[in-house]
Amino acid sequence: MRLALAGAALLIAAVLLPNRAEAQFGLRGGPLGVARFAVGHVIGMSRLRHSRMAVRGGRYRSAAMRSQDPRGAERGQPSNPYIVRAALSAQAALAGWHGGRRPQGWWRHPDGSYGWAGPVFWPFAHDDLANAIIFADTTSISLYGYGDIYAAIFSPYAATELAAYTAPQGRRARKIPSAQNICDVSDPAGFPADLISAAVQPNELQRTALDELVSAWQAARDSIRATCPAEVPATAAERLGLMRERLAVMIKAMDNFAPALAKFEGLLDDGQKAKLDGLARERRAALAAGQNKDAQAAAACDADADPRYDEKLQRQYEQLVQQQWPAGDIASTLRLDEVARARFEVLQDTTLRTMQTLSACPSQPAATPQARLTAVKARLETMLQAVNGVTDALDDFEADLSDEQKATFEAIGPKRGA
C-alpha cells in the first residue's frame, strides 16, 4: 500500500481521535497500520452514534445485563442488534471505570461496543460465533484485534475498579454488573434453531440432526462460558493469559461443533441448503437497510486506493504514534537499562504488527455455514497466534524487572485513562 494512503487514513483518525486519551487507542507501524486502524474506526459510525446516545441516556442499566435477544424488538419496534449490544457492553465496560462517569472509553470498538468489559474479554463470544456461522455476519469478530491486545497490556482500569466486578452481589441491584453477569449476557439469543427449522422445514431425520446441532452448540457455549474469570486478572500477563484461554476454548468449541454442523448440512437437499444460506442474505439485507453506507471506509480498504498525501497529516500521524507508545517516557519512568529498553521496543513492535495480521477490513463471507465456520476458526487461530507472540515479548520484557518496576508498568494504563 502506497505511502500516500497515510494521509487520507490519518485524516479520518484525526477526526475520530479528538484528545490524547483516545489517541492512545492507536497508531503506529507505518502507513499500513494507520490505514487499517482508521478503517476500523470508520466502520459503523452511525451505529456508534446511536450506541453512545443509549449509554448517555441511561437506557441500559445493570438490570439490563440479562439474557435478551438483540435480534428481536424493543418496545414493539425492530432493533438494530449492534446498537443494543454496543449499549449493553458499554454499560458494563464503563460501570466500573471511574465510576462510569464518562460516556465512552478509549478501548471501545469502532461500533461502540467493547472487547474488554471490566475483567471479561469478548463478552459476546457465543453470539458473535452464531452470527458469523449462520448469518454470515462477521462484523463483530473482525473488530477484535490490536486494540484489545493493547488494552490487555495497558488496562484502563485500576485494581479497585476491576475488583468491583467480582465483589459479592448485594441485596439491592448493583450499579456494576458482576463478571458472571456479563458472561451470561453473551448469548442473548441462543442458537437460532427456530429460524433454521422454519427456513428448511426439516423431515424427521433432519430434525434429529438439528437437535444434535443445538446440543453441540450448547456444549460449545458452556465451554466458553466456563472461562469467565472468577478472579480479576490484575496484570498484563494475566490479562493476556485470559485472552489466550478464551481464544483457545473458542477454537476447540468450533472443532467440537463442526461435526454436528457437517452432519446436518449433509442431510439437506439443494433447495433446503439454498434456504439455509438465504438466512445470511436476509440478515445482511436487513442490516444494510438500517445503515448508512460509508464509501470512504470502503475506499480505504481498497488495496489500489491512492488518496492525496499531505506533510501536515504525516506529522500528525507521527504525533499520534508518540501518544500511543511513548517509549522514552516509559523507559525513563521505569528506569530501564539498555537491555530492558530494547526488550520493550520488541514488545511495542510485536504488538503493533497485530494491526496488519488482524486487519479490521471486512472480507466477503463464505457461501455456506460450514465454510464460514472454517473461516471463523482461522481468524481465531490468527488472533491466538498474535496474542501468543505478544505474551512471549511481554515475558521477555518483564523477566529482569524488579517488583517496583512491574508495579509502575501496571499503573501506566489507569493513569492514561484518568
N, C-alpha and C positions, 0 to 999 in steps of 0.2 A: 504494500500500500504506500502510495506516494507521501512524501513529507508534507505536501500541501494539505493533506487531509487533517493535519493537526489544527490548522487554522479554523476551519468550519466546525470541527468537533469541539474545539475549545470554546468557540462562541456559544455553543449550546451549554457547555459545562459552566461557563462564567455566569450565565443567566440562572442556572439551577443551583449554583453554589454561592449564595449571596454573602456568606460570612465565613469566618475562619473555622468555626466548629463544623459546618457542613463540608467545607473543603477537605477536611481530614478524611472524608469517606473515599477520596481517591484517585489521584492521578500520578502516574509516572510510567516508565517503561517505554518511552518513545511515542511517536505518533500513533502506532497501532494500539497501544494501551490507552491513549487519550480517546481515540475514536470509539473503542469498544466500551469504555466507561461512559462516554457521553451518550452513545446509543442506548445503553441500558437505562439511562435517566430520562430518555425521551419517550420510551415505550410506555403507553398507557397513562399519559399525563392527565387526560380528562378523568380517568378513574382516580388518580391521586388527589385531584382537587376535591372530588366528592368524598373520598375517604377522610380527608383532613376535616372537612366540614362535619362529618359524622362524629369524629372524635371530639372536636371542639364543642359541638353541641351537646355532648354527653349522652348521646342516644344509646351507646353501648357501655353499660357499667359492668361491674364484676358479675352482677346477676345474669348478664347476657352470656357469660362464659359457660354455656351449657350446650348440649348437643342440639343443633338445629340445622336445617337444610338450606345452604346458601344457594342451591339451585331452585329453591321454592319461591315463595312470595312473602312479602312483609306488608301487613295491613291490607291484604287483598290485592296488592299491586306487584307485578313482576319485579324481581330484584336482580341486579347485576351481582353475580357471585363474587367478583373481585372487590366490589365496594363493600359488601358485607364482611368478607374475610379480612380485608385490609383494616376495616374498623375494629373487628374483633381482636386481631393480633396487635394492632396499635394500642388498643386499650390495655391489653395485657403487658405489652412491652414497656409502656410509659407509666404504668401504675406505680411501679417501684422505683422509677428513675427520677430522682429529685422530687419525690412525692407526686409525680405526674403533673407537675405544674406547667411543663412545656407542651405545646401542641404537637411536636414532632421530634424525632431523634435522628442523629446523623447516620446511624447504621440501618435506616429503613431501606426497603427495597423500592425500586422505581415505581411500582404500582401502589405504594403507600402501605404495604404490609411489612412485616419484619421477619427476618430469618432467625433472629435471636429474640425471644420474648422472655426476659429475665434469664433464668438458668436453662431454658428449654431451647434447643436447636431444632429447627424445622418443625414448627408446631403443627402445620397442616400436612404432614408427611403422607398419611393414608389417603387423604382426599386428593392430593396432588398426583399420586400414583394412579388412582382410579380415573381421574380426569384425563391423564395422559394416555392411558392404555385404551380406555373405552371411548372417550370423546375426542381423542387426538389433540387435546388441549395441553400443550407443554409449556405454556407461558410461565407459570409459577416455577416450574423446575428449571427453566433456562435462566431465571434471575438469581439462582443460588450460585455463588462463586466467590470471587475475590473479596467482595465486601464483607461476606460472612466470615471468611478466614481472617481478614483484618480485624474484625470485631472480636474474634476469639483471642487474638494477640493483645489488642488494646481495648479491653472491655470498657464500655462507658459506665458500668455500674460499680459503685463502691460496695465493699463487703457487706455493710449493713443493709444496703438496698437489695442485694441478692438474697440475703438471709430471710428477708420478709416473704419471699416466695415459698419458702419451705417451713415457715413458722406454723405452729398448730392452729387449726381453724378455731375461731371463737364462736360464741353463741350467735352473735349478730353477723350479718353479711360483711365480708371483708372488702375493703377498697382494693386490696391487692390480691388477685387470684392466686391460688396455690399452683405449684408446678404441675401437680397431678391434674388439676382442673384444666390447665392449659392443654395438657396432653389429651385429655378426654374430648376436647372440642375439635381435635384434629381430624376426626372422621364424622363430620356433621351429617352427611347424607347417607353414609354407609355405601355398600356396593349397590350399583343401580340395577339390581336383578329384575325389578318390576318393569323398568323401561326396556330391558333386553327381552324379557318374556313377551311384552306387548308388541315389540317390533318383529320378532322372528316366529311367534306363535309355535312354540316347541311341541313336538309329539311326546309321548310318554318316555321314550328312551332319551330324547334330548332334554326333557325336564329333569330327569335323574342326573344327567351330566351337568345341568345348570345348578342344581342343588349342590353337587360336589364342588362346583366352581365357587359358589358362595361360601361353602365351608372352608375351602382353601384360602379364600380372601380373608375370612375372619381369623384364621390361624396366622396369616401374614400380618394382619392388623395387630393382633395381640402380641406378636413377637416384637413389632416396632414399638408398641406402647410400653412394653416391659422395659425399654431403655430410658423411660422418663426418669430424670435424675431425682433420687430421694435426698441427696445432699447437694449443696451448692458447689459447683466447680469454681474454686476460688482463685486458681492460677491459669495463666495462658496454657500451660502444658495440660492441665485438667480439662480446659475447655476444648482444646484440640483433640484430646482423648475422647471426649463426649461426641464430638463430630465424627471421629473415626468409628466409634461404636455404632452410632446411629446409621451412618452410611453403610457399614458392613452388614448390619442387620437388614437394612432395606434391600441390599443386593441379594442376600440369602433368601429373604422373603419373596423376591421376584423369581428366584430359581425354584422355590417350592411351589409357587403359584403357576408357573409356566406349564407343567404337565396337564393340569386340570383345564387350563385355557385351551391348550392344543387339542385335548380330547373333545371339548365342547365345540370348538370351531370345526373339527374334523367330521362331526356328525351332521353339520348343517349342509343343506344343498346350496346351489349357487344363488338362488333367489333369497334365501334366508341370510346368506353371507352379505349380500348386497344391502339388505335391510339393516343388518347389524352395523355395517360400515356407514349406513345412512345416518345413524345416530351422531357420528362425528361431524358429518356435513351439516346437520341441523344445528348442532351446538355452535359450530363456527359461524353459521349464518345468523343465529340469534345474538351472539356476542358482537359480531360485526355491525349489526343493525343499531346497537346501542353505543357504539364507539365512533369517535372522530378519527378517520384515517390520517396518519401523520406521514406525509410524503418525505419530510426531512429525515425522519428516522429510517425510512426505507432506503433513502439515498445514501445515508451514512453506512449502511450495511453492505452496500454495493461495492465489490472489490474494485470496480472500474471508476469509482467516484473520483472526481478531480475538482474539488472546491477551491476557491481562491485562498491564497496564503497571505498572511499579514504578520509582520515582525512584532507588532504590539501584542497580538494574540499569543505569539510564541513566548514572549516574555511573561505574559500572564500564566501561561502553561508552566513555565519554569518556577514561578512563584507558588503555584498550587502544588508542585512537586515538593517544595520545601515544607509547605504546610502539612502535606501528607506524611512525609518521612523526614523530620528534622534531625537527621543523623548526627550532626555536630552537637546540637543541644542535648540529645540523648546521651551521646558519648561523654560529654562534659558533666552532665548531671550524675551519671552513674560512675564517673571517674574510670572510664575504660582505658586499659592499656592498648597497645597496638594490636595485639593478638585478638583481644575481645572486640575491638573496633572492627577488625577485618571480619570476624565471625558475625557481627551484627549486620555488616553490609551484605554478607551472604544470605542472612535471614531476610533482609529487605529485598534483595534481588529475586530470591526464590519465591517470596510471596507475590511480588509484582508480576512474575511470569504467569501466575494463575489467571491474570487478566486475559492473556492470549489463549490459554488452554481451556478456559471456561467462559468463552465469549457469550454475551447475552443476546447476540443477533439471532433472530428466530430462524428455524430451519423448516423445510417442508416436511410435515409429518408423514410417516409411513402409511400405507393404504389399509393395513389390517391390524387388529389388536395384537396379534402375535408378533408382528414385525415392530409394532410400537413398543411392546414390552422389551424387545431386544435393544431398541434404541435407548429406552429409558435406562436400562441396566448399564449400557455402555456409558451414558452420561454420568451415572452414579459412580461407576468404576473410575472414570477420569477424575471426578472430584475427589474420590478417596485417595487416588494416587497423588493428587495435588496436596491434599492435607497431610499425607504421609511425608512428602518432601519438605513441607514447611515444618512439620513436627521434628524431623531429623535436624533441620537447620536450627530450630529453637533449642533442641537438646545440646547441640554443639556450642551454641552461644552461651547458654547458662551453665555449662559444665564446670567452669572455673570461677563463676561469680560467687561472691560471698552472700550470706543471707540478707545483709543490708542492701546490697546491690539488687538482688532479686526483688526485695520489697519495694525498692524505689522504682524498678521497672514495672511492677504490677500497678503502681499508683499513677502511672502516666495516663492511662486511659480515662479513669474517672476525673482526673484533673483537667484533661482536654474537654471533656463533656460538660464541665461545670459552667 
